[in-house]
């Protein structure tokens, strides 16, 4: 997981999210050559996606999510063929479920306070209410974490291809 300075951990979670959003969607290529992107989900969590050509998937015997000893952040939660390129597939995971900060109710412990991301960002009530350290403690996964998961996933995919 990411390391934060004590000053940043005391900082406002909402401000951190807004600054993180300035870098989203983030698109790049892994060192193995697979395209990937990081986007904000419908709530606070980030989603990580990797793009694979059909021939890569065939080399893996369609086992993208069945890697022997590793899964990206508790498993793949999205997969699909791209409409504009039928030879390319998109696979992804979200950081809004298992051991994640999925909604603001997890800070407030009140399910009636569930907030979608859009509500959290525009409501001034949340401007200085939460510290980044509370969000991290409760499971917020930042871009550094998601990038690291994608890079590890990419290397595991490459290992599987080379082992065939």
Secondary structure, DSSP 8 states (H G I E B T S, - for coil): -----HHHHHSBHHHHHHHHHTT-SEEEE-TTS-EEEEEE-SSS-EEEEEEEEHHHHHHTTT-TT--SS--GGGS--EEEE-SS-TTEEEEEEESSSTTS--STHHHHT-GGG---HHHHHH-GGGSSS-BHHHHHHTT---HHHHHHHHHHHHHHHHHHHHH-
